[in-house]
Amino acid sequence: MEENKNTLELYRDIAPKGTVDLLYKLSEGLKGISLVHVNSTRLGGGVAEMLQQLIPIFESLGISTGWEVVQGNDMFYKATKSFHNALQGQRQEITPQMYEEYLMVNKENANNIHLDSDIVVIHDPQPLPLILKKNQGSTWIWRCHIDISRPQRKVWSFLKDFVSLYDGAIFSLPSFAKNLAIPQILIYPSIDPLSDKNKELTQEDIDTRLEKIGIPKDRPIILQVSRFDRFKDPLGVIDAYRMVKKYNDCCLVLAGGSAADDPEGLQILNEVKQSAGKDKDIFVLDLSPDSHLDINALQRAATVVLQKSVKEGFGLTVAEAMWKGKPVIGGAVGGITAQLVYGATGFTVNSIEGCAYRIRYLLNNPIVSARIGKQAKEFTRRNFLITRHISDYLALMISMIKF
């Protein structure tokens, strides 16, 4: 425990003053409590990344914490991706067979994974029906990471029956909350400043990694890091870059990858490559899920960072770039609006033309870019670090656990 405690001590000089002491204090009444998180993949995507960082800290505070992953077939992942798109407002055709497969796979998983904990946190729609295995006396919480403010009604009606069985639901923004009889809690996601993706790098480390992946350093870099997903609008990013390129010499890097539970990723990647065409100043990087140091180096080398989403649950790549002191331009949607205070920590935009305009503004005004980057880092320190995330979870557990 002493080693784990020392690990937590590493955050003392990074997080706002008093945060680490607060974590110790909040956890005193929770020692011996068991907790398990359940999601649909261990690699790829923000949920898996957060769990990789959150779970060791829970353990260090004396809370026995497990991580279970549901396993599915192609039909299951096709169904859950369709649910994901439908919940974010995109019209989807979902067959009765897809609904049946979704329920059957969850029933099979319920018999194969460990759910016997005091607190069970189910992440997103994929494992939602596992609530049917709830033990008396346990506390189950659904953690929704996506924007369900305007869902396709039939899909939400189907899933709501399961959500209503939970003891509470966590959302990333107030606007995502629904008409539910259970308690609804606001908790922002977070980044870990000590992880490979966010820790400090020397200039030599940055230069070496950029050289390895073939990114030039002789001109401004416009960067977007995200899964290859239509909601991230990578094609719109390319269009904005081409508008900027007419006036400013720069290059564009689209760095992404795929997740095991996202069957559309390869198709979107191919569309992005086709749109990039033979432009030698567009770099499309299909990175492996463990390329954290490469992403870190790219974000630190970038002049302007984009997250031009048209739908977004939160968009942790925004906080990652802000933590590195970079000016960020993001779509005026979802959790991006909670991170980018217009003109102070970045800019939100509603169109390709608006995105191009703000890119040019930042490229042409380096003093403004530096000021925004500095303010963005401090805003991230106070709002979006993992220590704040843990404190929110601990407070929630104290309020909901059945002692």
C-alpha positions as a LaTeX table, in Angstrom:
\begin{tabular}{lrrr}
\hline
Residue & $x$ (\AA) & $y$ (\AA) & $z$ (\AA) \\
\hline
Met1 & 0.00 & 0.00 & 0.00 \\
Glu2 & 2.90 & 2.35 & 0.73 \\
Glu3 & 4.11 & 2.04 & $-2.87$ \\
Asn4 & 0.61 & 2.81 & $-4.16$ \\
Lys5 & 0.31 & 5.73 & $-1.79$ \\
Asn6 & 3.58 & 7.11 & $-3.11$ \\
Thr7 & 2.19 & 6.75 & $-6.64$ \\
Leu8 & $-0.78$ & 8.91 & $-5.68$ \\
Glu9 & 1.65 & 11.38 & $-4.14$ \\
Leu10 & 3.04 & 12.01 & $-7.62$ \\
Tyr11 & $-0.11$ & 14.00 & $-8.39$ \\
Arg12 & 0.29 & 16.31 & $-5.38$ \\
Asp13 & 2.30 & 18.97 & $-7.22$ \\
Ile14 & 0.25 & 18.66 & $-10.43$ \\
Ala15 & $-3.35$ & 18.73 & $-9.23$ \\
Pro16 & $-4.86$ & 21.79 & $-7.51$ \\
Lys17 & $-3.74$ & 22.23 & $-3.91$ \\
Gly18 & $-5.54$ & 19.94 & $-1.46$ \\
Thr19 & $-6.84$ & 17.49 & $-4.06$ \\
Val20 & $-4.73$ & 14.49 & $-3.05$ \\
Asp21 & $-5.53$ & 14.97 & 0.65 \\
Leu22 & $-9.22$ & 15.08 & $-0.28$ \\
Leu23 & $-8.92$ & 11.71 & $-2.04$ \\
Tyr24 & $-7.42$ & 10.10 & 1.05 \\
Lys25 & $-10.14$ & 11.58 & 3.23 \\
Leu26 & $-13.03$ & 10.56 & 0.97 \\
Ser27 & $-11.73$ & 7.00 & 0.64 \\
Glu28 & $-11.51$ & 6.37 & 4.42 \\
Gly29 & $-15.11$ & 5.22 & 4.65 \\
Leu30 & $-14.90$ & 3.08 & 1.50 \\
Lys31 & $-12.02$ & 0.74 & 2.34 \\
Gly32 & $-13.05$ & $-2.87$ & 1.82 \\
Ile33 & $-15.76$ & $-1.92$ & $-0.67$ \\
Ser34 & $-15.62$ & $-3.84$ & $-3.96$ \\
Leu35 & $-16.14$ & $-2.13$ & $-7.32$ \\
Val36 & $-16.24$ & $-3.48$ & $-10.86$ \\
His37 & $-16.35$ & $-1.59$ & $-14.16$ \\
Val38 & $-17.80$ & $-3.23$ & $-17.29$ \\
Asn39 & $-17.33$ & $-2.00$ & $-20.86$ \\
Ser40 & $-16.92$ & $-3.47$ & $-24.35$ \\
Thr41 & $-13.17$ & $-3.20$ & $-25.07$ \\
Arg42 & $-9.82$ & $-2.98$ & $-23.28$ \\
Leu43 & $-8.12$ & $-1.19$ & $-26.18$ \\
Gly44 & $-9.15$ & 1.80 & $-28.26$ \\
Gly45 & $-11.36$ & 4.70 & $-27.32$ \\
Gly46 & $-11.56$ & 7.07 & $-24.37$ \\
Val47 & $-13.50$ & 4.75 & $-22.03$ \\
Ala48 & $-10.82$ & 2.04 & $-22.09$ \\
Glu49 & $-8.08$ & 4.64 & $-21.67$ \\
Met50 & $-9.76$ & 6.17 & $-18.63$ \\
Leu51 & $-10.35$ & 2.79 & $-16.99$ \\
Gln52 & $-6.70$ & 1.85 & $-17.45$ \\
Gln53 & $-5.74$ & 4.91 & $-15.41$ \\
Leu54 & $-8.63$ & 5.06 & $-12.92$ \\
Ile55 & $-8.54$ & 1.48 & $-11.64$ \\
Pro56 & $-4.99$ & 1.53 & $-10.16$ \\
Ile57 & $-5.87$ & 4.67 & $-8.18$ \\
Phe58 & $-9.04$ & 3.09 & $-6.81$ \\
Glu59 & $-6.91$ & 0.13 & $-5.75$ \\
Ser60 & $-4.32$ & 2.40 & $-4.12$ \\
Leu61 & $-7.10$ & 3.92 & $-2.01$ \\
Gly62 & $-8.11$ & 0.51 & $-0.65$ \\
Ile63 & $-11.10$ & $-0.09$ & $-2.93$ \\
Ser64 & $-10.95$ & $-3.55$ & $-4.53$ \\
Thr65 & $-11.61$ & $-2.78$ & $-8.20$ \\
Gly66 & $-12.14$ & $-5.11$ & $-11.15$ \\
Trp67 & $-12.59$ & $-4.56$ & $-14.87$ \\
Glu68 & $-14.73$ & $-6.85$ & $-17.00$ \\
Val69 & $-15.21$ & $-6.71$ & $-20.76$ \\
Val70 & $-18.19$ & $-8.11$ & $-22.65$ \\
Gln71 & $-17.38$ & $-10.30$ & $-25.64$ \\
Gly72 & $-19.48$ & $-10.31$ & $-28.79$ \\
Asn73 & $-19.72$ & $-11.42$ & $-32.40$ \\
Asp74 & $-19.94$ & $-9.34$ & $-35.57$ \\
Met75 & $-23.73$ & $-9.02$ & $-35.37$ \\
Phe76 & $-23.50$ & $-7.82$ & $-31.76$ \\
Tyr77 & $-20.97$ & $-5.10$ & $-32.61$ \\
Lys78 & $-22.97$ & $-4.10$ & $-35.68$ \\
Ala79 & $-26.04$ & $-3.73$ & $-33.46$ \\
Thr80 & $-24.25$ & $-1.76$ & $-30.72$ \\
Lys81 & $-22.60$ & 0.55 & $-33.26$ \\
Ser82 & $-26.04$ & 1.19 & $-34.72$ \\
Phe83 & $-27.35$ & 1.91 & $-31.21$ \\
His84 & $-24.44$ & 4.31 & $-30.67$ \\
Asn85 & $-25.22$ & 6.19 & $-33.90$ \\
Ala86 & $-28.96$ & 6.20 & $-33.23$ \\
Leu87 & $-28.52$ & 7.54 & $-29.71$ \\
Gln88 & $-26.48$ & 10.40 & $-31.15$ \\
Gly89 & $-29.31$ & 11.26 & $-33.52$ \\
Gln90 & $-28.31$ & 9.50 & $-36.73$ \\
Arg91 & $-31.12$ & 7.59 & $-38.41$ \\
Gln92 & $-30.47$ & 3.83 & $-38.27$ \\
Glu93 & $-32.29$ & 0.78 & $-39.55$ \\
Ile94 & $-32.10$ & $-1.82$ & $-36.79$ \\
Thr95 & $-33.61$ & $-5.23$ & $-37.49$ \\
Pro96 & $-35.38$ & $-7.48$ & $-34.95$ \\
Gln97 & $-32.47$ & $-9.90$ & $-35.35$ \\
Met98 & $-30.02$ & $-7.20$ & $-34.19$ \\
Tyr99 & $-32.07$ & $-6.56$ & $-31.05$ \\
Glu100 & $-32.26$ & $-10.31$ & $-30.38$ \\
Glu101 & $-28.52$ & $-10.78$ & $-30.85$ \\
Tyr102 & $-27.82$ & $-7.87$ & $-28.51$ \\
Leu103 & $-29.89$ & $-9.43$ & $-25.76$ \\
Met104 & $-28.56$ & $-12.95$ & $-26.32$ \\
Val105 & $-24.89$ & $-11.87$ & $-26.21$ \\
Asn106 & $-25.46$ & $-9.95$ & $-22.99$ \\
Lys107 & $-27.20$ & $-12.97$ & $-21.48$ \\
Glu108 & $-24.20$ & $-15.14$ & $-22.36$ \\
Asn109 & $-21.79$ & $-12.58$ & $-20.93$ \\
Ala110 & $-23.76$ & $-12.34$ & $-17.70$ \\
Asn111 & $-22.91$ & $-15.98$ & $-17.05$ \\
Asn112 & $-19.20$ & $-15.56$ & $-17.82$ \\
Ile113 & $-18.08$ & $-12.36$ & $-16.13$ \\
His114 & $-17.72$ & $-11.34$ & $-12.49$ \\
Leu115 & $-20.52$ & $-9.03$ & $-11.36$ \\
Asp116 & $-20.61$ & $-9.87$ & $-7.65$ \\
Ser117 & $-19.38$ & $-6.51$ & $-6.29$ \\
Asp118 & $-20.78$ & $-3.90$ & $-3.95$ \\
Ile119 & $-20.80$ & $-1.36$ & $-6.79$ \\
Val120 & $-21.10$ & $-2.17$ & $-10.50$ \\
Val121 & $-20.50$ & 0.55 & $-13.09$ \\
Ile122 & $-21.73$ & $-0.32$ & $-16.59$ \\
His123 & $-20.28$ & 1.84 & $-19.36$ \\
Asp124 & $-22.37$ & 2.80 & $-22.41$ \\
Pro125 & $-25.08$ & 0.77 & $-24.18$ \\
Gln126 & $-23.11$ & $-2.38$ & $-25.06$ \\
Pro127 & $-23.40$ & $-4.13$ & $-21.63$ \\
Leu128 & $-26.56$ & $-2.32$ & $-20.51$ \\
Pro129 & $-28.82$ & $-5.44$ & $-20.11$ \\
Leu130 & $-26.40$ & $-6.95$ & $-17.59$ \\
Ile131 & $-28.55$ & $-5.13$ & $-15.00$ \\
Leu132 & $-30.84$ & $-8.17$ & $-15.15$ \\
Lys133 & $-28.15$ & $-10.01$ & $-13.11$ \\
Lys134 & $-28.18$ & $-7.43$ & $-10.30$ \\
Asn135 & $-27.74$ & $-8.92$ & $-6.84$ \\
Gln136 & $-29.83$ & $-7.69$ & $-3.93$ \\
Gly137 & $-27.87$ & $-5.20$ & $-1.85$ \\
Ser138 & $-25.50$ & $-4.13$ & $-4.63$ \\
Thr139 & $-25.49$ & $-0.71$ & $-6.27$ \\
Trp140 & $-25.54$ & $-0.50$ & $-10.07$ \\
Ile141 & $-24.74$ & 2.68 & $-11.99$ \\
Trp142 & $-24.96$ & 3.26 & $-15.74$ \\
Arg143 & $-22.20$ & 5.52 & $-17.05$ \\
Cys144 & $-23.18$ & 7.04 & $-20.41$ \\
His145 & $-20.26$ & 8.57 & $-22.34$ \\
Ile146 & $-22.12$ & 9.65 & $-25.48$ \\
Asp147 & $-24.48$ & 12.46 & $-26.43$ \\
Ile148 & $-28.02$ & 11.11 & $-26.09$ \\
Ser149 & $-29.74$ & 14.50 & $-26.03$ \\
Arg150 & $-31.65$ & 13.79 & $-29.29$ \\
Pro151 & $-31.78$ & 10.01 & $-29.72$ \\
Gln152 & $-33.72$ & 7.99 & $-32.24$ \\
Arg153 & $-36.90$ & 7.35 & $-30.27$ \\
Lys154 & $-37.36$ & 3.65 & $-30.90$ \\
Val155 & $-33.80$ & 2.81 & $-29.84$ \\
Trp156 & $-33.93$ & 4.96 & $-26.71$ \\
Ser157 & $-37.33$ & 3.50 & $-25.77$ \\
Phe158 & $-35.84$ & 0.01 & $-25.98$ \\
Leu159 & $-32.74$ & 0.86 & $-23.94$ \\
Lys160 & $-34.55$ & 3.05 & $-21.41$ \\
Asp161 & $-36.29$ & $-0.01$ & $-19.99$ \\
Phe162 & $-32.88$ & $-1.28$ & $-18.86$ \\
Val163 & $-31.55$ & 2.12 & $-17.75$ \\
Ser164 & $-34.57$ & 2.55 & $-15.48$ \\
Leu165 & $-33.54$ & $-0.54$ & $-13.49$ \\
Tyr166 & $-30.27$ & 1.05 & $-12.37$ \\
Asp167 & $-29.73$ & 2.86 & $-9.08$ \\
Gly168 & $-28.34$ & 5.91 & $-10.90$ \\
Ala169 & $-26.97$ & 7.19 & $-14.21$ \\
Ile170 & $-23.88$ & 9.33 & $-14.86$ \\
Phe171 & $-23.76$ & 11.77 & $-17.79$ \\
Ser172 & $-21.00$ & 14.06 & $-19.06$ \\
Leu173 & $-23.23$ & 17.11 & $-19.60$ \\
Pro174 & $-26.53$ & 18.31 & $-18.09$ \\
Ser175 & $-28.05$ & 18.43 & $-21.58$ \\
Phe176 & $-27.52$ & 14.67 & $-21.95$ \\
Ala177 & $-29.81$ & 13.85 & $-19.02$ \\
Lys178 & $-33.14$ & 12.18 & $-19.75$ \\
Asn179 & $-36.59$ & 11.88 & $-18.19$ \\
Leu180 & $-35.74$ & 9.10 & $-15.75$ \\
Ala181 & $-37.03$ & 8.15 & $-12.31$ \\
Ile182 & $-33.53$ & 7.30 & $-11.09$ \\
Pro183 & $-30.89$ & 9.82 & $-9.84$ \\
Gln184 & $-28.80$ & 11.41 & $-12.59$ \\
Ile185 & $-25.29$ & 12.62 & $-11.84$ \\
Leu186 & $-22.94$ & 14.94 & $-13.76$ \\
Ile187 & $-19.31$ & 13.78 & $-13.90$ \\
Tyr188 & $-16.83$ & 15.07 & $-16.48$ \\
Pro189 & $-14.37$ & 12.54 & $-17.93$ \\
Ser190 & $-10.66$ & 13.17 & $-17.35$ \\
Ile191 & $-7.09$ & 12.76 & $-18.52$ \\
Asp192 & $-4.14$ & 11.40 & $-16.58$ \\
Pro193 & $-1.25$ & 13.91 & $-16.65$ \\
Leu194 & 1.23 & 11.14 & $-15.78$ \\
Ser195 & 0.22 & 8.69 & $-18.51$ \\
Asp196 & 2.36 & 8.12 & $-21.59$ \\
Lys197 & $-0.08$ & 10.16 & $-23.63$ \\
Asn198 & 0.15 & 13.24 & $-21.40$ \\
Lys199 & 3.43 & 13.18 & $-19.51$ \\
Glu200 & 6.18 & 15.69 & $-20.26$ \\
Leu201 & 8.47 & 14.89 & $-23.21$ \\
Thr202 & 11.84 & 16.34 & $-24.08$ \\
Gln203 & 12.25 & 18.09 & $-27.40$ \\
Glu204 & 14.57 & 15.27 & $-28.42$ \\
Asp205 & 11.83 & 12.71 & $-27.69$ \\
Ile206 & 9.34 & 14.74 & $-29.75$ \\
Asp207 & 11.71 & 15.13 & $-32.70$ \\
Thr208 & 12.62 & 11.44 & $-32.68$ \\
Arg209 & 9.01 & 10.29 & $-32.75$ \\
Leu210 & 8.01 & 12.75 & $-35.47$ \\
Glu211 & 10.90 & 11.55 & $-37.59$ \\
Lys212 & 9.89 & 7.93 & $-37.02$ \\
Ile213 & 6.35 & 8.50 & $-38.28$ \\
Gly214 & 7.46 & 10.81 & $-41.08$ \\
Ile215 & 5.98 & 14.16 & $-40.00$ \\
Pro216 & 7.92 & 17.27 & $-41.15$ \\
Lys217 & 8.87 & 19.96 & $-38.63$ \\
Asp218 & 9.60 & 22.79 & $-41.08$ \\
Arg219 & 6.07 & 24.26 & $-41.17$ \\
Pro220 & 3.00 & 24.61 & $-38.94$ \\
Ile221 & 1.19 & 21.36 & $-38.11$ \\
Ile222 & $-2.60$ & 21.20 & $-37.97$ \\
Leu223 & $-3.57$ & 18.08 & $-36.05$ \\
Gln224 & $-6.70$ & 16.09 & $-35.29$ \\
Val225 & $-6.44$ & 12.98 & $-33.12$ \\
Ser226 & $-9.54$ & 10.77 & $-33.07$ \\
Arg227 & $-10.97$ & 7.44 & $-34.10$ \\
Phe228 & $-11.94$ & 7.32 & $-37.76$ \\
Asp229 & $-15.62$ & 7.97 & $-37.19$ \\
Arg230 & $-18.14$ & 10.07 & $-39.16$ \\
Phe231 & $-19.10$ & 11.98 & $-36.01$ \\
Lys232 & $-15.48$ & 13.23 & $-35.78$ \\
Asp233 & $-15.86$ & 14.73 & $-39.29$ \\
Pro234 & $-12.38$ & 13.92 & $-40.66$ \\
Leu235 & $-13.54$ & 14.78 & $-44.19$ \\
Gly236 & $-14.63$ & 18.22 & $-42.99$ \\
Val237 & $-11.18$ & 18.66 & $-41.43$ \\
Ile238 & $-9.57$ & 17.99 & $-44.80$ \\
Asp239 & $-11.85$ & 20.53 & $-46.47$ \\
Ala240 & $-10.98$ & 23.17 & $-43.85$ \\
Tyr241 & $-7.27$ & 22.48 & $-44.28$ \\
Arg242 & $-7.55$ & 22.97 & $-48.04$ \\
Met243 & $-9.11$ & 26.40 & $-47.48$ \\
Val244 & $-6.26$ & 27.35 & $-45.15$ \\
Lys245 & $-3.61$ & 25.94 & $-47.48$ \\
Lys246 & $-4.45$ & 28.56 & $-50.12$ \\
Tyr247 & $-3.00$ & 31.23 & $-47.83$ \\
Asn248 & $-0.83$ & 29.52 & $-45.20$ \\
Asp249 & 1.87 & 26.92 & $-45.81$ \\
Cys250 & 1.09 & 24.10 & $-43.41$ \\
Cys251 & 0.53 & 20.37 & $-43.18$ \\
Leu252 & $-2.38$ & 18.35 & $-41.83$ \\
Val253 & $-2.07$ & 15.26 & $-39.64$ \\
Leu254 & $-5.10$ & 13.03 & $-39.06$ \\
Ala255 & $-4.01$ & 10.55 & $-36.40$ \\
Gly256 & $-6.44$ & 7.85 & $-35.41$ \\
Gly257 & $-7.09$ & 4.19 & $-35.10$ \\
Ser258 & $-9.92$ & 1.77 & $-34.50$ \\
Ala259 & $-11.57$ & 0.14 & $-31.52$ \\
Ala260 & $-12.51$ & $-3.52$ & $-31.24$ \\
Asp261 & $-16.18$ & $-2.61$ & $-30.82$ \\
Asp262 & $-16.35$ & $-0.28$ & $-33.87$ \\
Pro263 & $-16.92$ & $-2.14$ & $-37.16$ \\
Glu264 & $-17.14$ & 1.07 & $-39.24$ \\
Gly265 & $-13.61$ & 2.31 & $-38.57$ \\
Leu266 & $-11.93$ & 0.74 & $-41.61$ \\
Gln267 & $-14.56$ & 2.08 & $-44.00$ \\
Ile268 & $-14.13$ & 5.64 & $-42.68$ \\
Leu269 & $-10.34$ & 5.33 & $-42.83$ \\
Asn270 & $-10.53$ & 4.38 & $-46.50$ \\
Glu271 & $-12.80$ & 7.36 & $-47.22$ \\
Val272 & $-10.32$ & 9.67 & $-45.48$ \\
Lys273 & $-7.41$ & 8.31 & $-47.52$ \\
Gln274 & $-9.41$ & 8.74 & $-50.71$ \\
Ser275 & $-10.25$ & 12.35 & $-49.81$ \\
Ala276 & $-6.60$ & 13.09 & $-48.97$ \\
Gly277 & $-5.64$ & 11.80 & $-52.40$ \\
Lys278 & $-2.07$ & 12.57 & $-53.45$ \\
Asp279 & $-1.62$ & 15.65 & $-51.29$ \\
Lys280 & 1.85 & 15.12 & $-49.80$ \\
Asp281 & 1.08 & 17.53 & $-46.97$ \\
Ile282 & $-1.78$ & 15.42 & $-45.60$ \\
Phe283 & $-0.65$ & 12.62 & $-43.30$ \\
Val284 & $-3.23$ & 9.97 & $-42.41$ \\
Leu285 & $-1.92$ & 7.84 & $-39.55$ \\
Asp286 & $-3.65$ & 4.59 & $-38.62$ \\
Leu287 & $-2.09$ & 4.13 & $-35.20$ \\
Ser288 & $-2.21$ & 1.10 & $-32.93$ \\
Pro289 & $-4.10$ & 1.49 & $-29.62$ \\
Asp290 & $-0.80$ & 1.64 & $-27.68$ \\
Ser291 & 0.68 & 4.58 & $-29.66$ \\
His292 & 0.34 & 6.92 & $-26.69$ \\
Leu293 & 3.83 & 8.38 & $-26.88$ \\
Asp294 & 3.43 & 9.09 & $-30.60$ \\
Ile295 & 0.17 & 10.93 & $-29.96$ \\
Asn296 & 1.79 & 12.84 & $-27.11$ \\
Ala297 & 4.62 & 13.94 & $-29.40$ \\
Leu298 & 2.20 & 14.94 & $-32.17$ \\
Gln299 & 0.09 & 17.04 & $-29.81$ \\
Arg300 & 3.18 & 18.77 & $-28.42$ \\
Ala301 & 4.51 & 19.46 & $-31.91$ \\
Ala302 & 1.21 & 20.75 & $-33.31$ \\
Thr303 & 0.61 & 24.44 & $-33.93$ \\
Val304 & $-3.18$ & 24.14 & $-33.88$ \\
Val305 & $-5.21$ & 21.15 & $-32.67$ \\
Leu306 & $-8.68$ & 20.35 & $-34.00$ \\
Gln307 & $-11.57$ & 18.26 & $-32.77$ \\
Lys308 & $-14.13$ & 19.13 & $-35.41$ \\
Ser309 & $-16.81$ & 16.74 & $-34.20$ \\
Val310 & $-20.43$ & 17.08 & $-35.28$ \\
Lys311 & $-21.51$ & 14.97 & $-32.28$ \\
Glu312 & $-19.39$ & 14.36 & $-29.21$ \\
Gly313 & $-19.88$ & 12.83 & $-25.81$ \\
Phe314 & $-16.95$ & 14.71 & $-24.34$ \\
Gly315 & $-13.85$ & 14.62 & $-26.55$ \\
Leu316 & $-10.87$ & 13.94 & $-24.29$ \\
Thr317 & $-8.46$ & 14.80 & $-27.11$ \\
Val318 & $-9.44$ & 18.41 & $-26.45$ \\
Ala319 & $-8.31$ & 18.23 & $-22.81$ \\
Glu320 & $-5.15$ & 16.37 & $-23.86$ \\
Ala321 & $-4.13$ & 19.15 & $-26.22$ \\
Met322 & $-5.13$ & 21.87 & $-23.75$ \\
Trp323 & $-2.95$ & 20.22 & $-21.09$ \\
Lys324 & $-0.03$ & 20.58 & $-23.49$ \\
Gly325 & $-0.70$ & 24.30 & $-23.83$ \\
Lys326 & $-2.13$ & 24.14 & $-27.35$ \\
Pro327 & $-4.90$ & 26.28 & $-28.82$ \\
Val328 & $-7.80$ & 24.03 & $-29.81$ \\
Ile329 & $-10.62$ & 24.49 & $-32.31$ \\
Gly330 & $-13.56$ & 22.16 & $-31.80$ \\
Gly331 & $-17.07$ & 21.57 & $-33.03$ \\
Ala332 & $-19.65$ & 23.45 & $-30.95$ \\
Val333 & $-21.17$ & 20.19 & $-29.71$ \\
Gly334 & $-21.37$ & 18.06 & $-26.60$ \\
Gly335 & $-18.57$ & 18.07 & $-24.06$ \\
Ile336 & $-16.31$ & 20.13 & $-26.30$ \\
Thr337 & $-18.35$ & 23.18 & $-25.27$ \\
Ala338 & $-17.53$ & 22.48 & $-21.60$ \\
Gln339 & $-13.81$ & 22.53 & $-22.37$ \\
Leu340 & $-13.45$ & 25.37 & $-24.86$ \\
Val341 & $-14.34$ & 28.73 & $-23.39$ \\
Tyr342 & $-14.66$ & 30.79 & $-26.56$ \\
Gly343 & $-11.64$ & 33.01 & $-27.07$ \\
Ala344 & $-10.15$ & 32.07 & $-23.68$ \\
Thr345 & $-9.23$ & 28.37 & $-23.84$ \\
Gly346 & $-9.97$ & 27.83 & $-27.55$ \\
Phe347 & $-12.67$ & 28.29 & $-30.16$ \\
Thr348 & $-15.80$ & 26.37 & $-31.07$ \\
Val349 & $-17.06$ & 26.39 & $-34.66$ \\
Asn350 & $-20.19$ & 25.31 & $-36.53$ \\
Ser351 & $-18.92$ & 25.01 & $-40.09$ \\
Ile352 & $-15.97$ & 24.11 & $-42.29$ \\
Glu353 & $-15.55$ & 27.77 & $-43.21$ \\
Gly354 & $-15.57$ & 28.80 & $-39.55$ \\
Cys355 & $-12.96$ & 26.16 & $-38.76$ \\
Ala356 & $-10.70$ & 27.37 & $-41.57$ \\
Tyr357 & $-11.10$ & 30.99 & $-40.44$ \\
Arg358 & $-10.05$ & 30.18 & $-36.87$ \\
Ile359 & $-7.11$ & 28.05 & $-38.01$ \\
Arg360 & $-5.81$ & 30.98 & $-40.05$ \\
Tyr361 & $-6.42$ & 33.37 & $-37.15$ \\
Leu362 & $-4.30$ & 31.25 & $-34.81$ \\
Leu363 & $-1.57$ & 30.64 & $-37.38$ \\
Asn364 & $-1.31$ & 34.37 & $-38.03$ \\
Asn365 & $-1.42$ & 35.40 & $-34.35$ \\
Pro366 & 1.18 & 33.37 & $-32.41$ \\
Ile367 & 1.00 & 35.62 & $-29.34$ \\
Val368 & $-2.75$ & 35.02 & $-29.07$ \\
Ser369 & $-2.18$ & 31.29 & $-29.60$ \\
Ala370 & 0.35 & 31.19 & $-26.76$ \\
Arg371 & $-1.97$ & 33.05 & $-24.40$ \\
Ile372 & $-4.90$ & 30.76 & $-25.18$ \\
Gly373 & $-2.68$ & 27.69 & $-24.72$ \\
Lys374 & $-1.50$ & 28.87 & $-21.30$ \\
Gln375 & $-5.06$ & 29.55 & $-20.13$ \\
Ala376 & $-6.22$ & 26.21 & $-21.54$ \\
Lys377 & $-3.64$ & 24.28 & $-19.52$ \\
Glu378 & $-4.67$ & 25.90 & $-16.24$ \\
Phe379 & $-8.36$ & 25.34 & $-17.04$ \\
Thr380 & $-7.60$ & 21.66 & $-17.63$ \\
Arg381 & $-5.66$ & 21.42 & $-14.37$ \\
Arg382 & $-8.66$ & 22.66 & $-12.41$ \\
Asn383 & $-11.38$ & 20.72 & $-14.20$ \\
Phe384 & $-10.30$ & 17.70 & $-16.23$ \\
Leu385 & $-7.50$ & 15.82 & $-14.43$ \\
Ile386 & $-7.94$ & 12.28 & $-13.15$ \\
Thr387 & $-7.69$ & 13.39 & $-9.51$ \\
Arg388 & $-10.91$ & 15.40 & $-9.85$ \\
His389 & $-12.53$ & 12.43 & $-11.60$ \\
Ile390 & $-11.64$ & 10.10 & $-8.72$ \\
Ser391 & $-12.99$ & 12.56 & $-6.14$ \\
Asp392 & $-16.31$ & 12.71 & $-8.01$ \\
Tyr393 & $-16.56$ & 8.92 & $-8.08$ \\
Leu394 & $-15.71$ & 8.63 & $-4.37$ \\
Ala395 & $-18.34$ & 11.20 & $-3.43$ \\
Leu396 & $-20.91$ & 9.35 & $-5.54$ \\
Met397 & $-20.02$ & 5.99 & $-3.97$ \\
Ile398 & $-20.38$ & 7.45 & $-0.47$ \\
Ser399 & $-23.82$ & 8.80 & $-1.33$ \\
Met400 & $-25.12$ & 5.64 & $-3.02$ \\
Ile401 & $-23.48$ & 2.64 & $-1.35$ \\
Lys402 & $-25.76$ & 0.43 & 0.74 \\
Phe403 & $-23.65$ & 0.12 & 3.91 \\
\hline
\end{tabular}
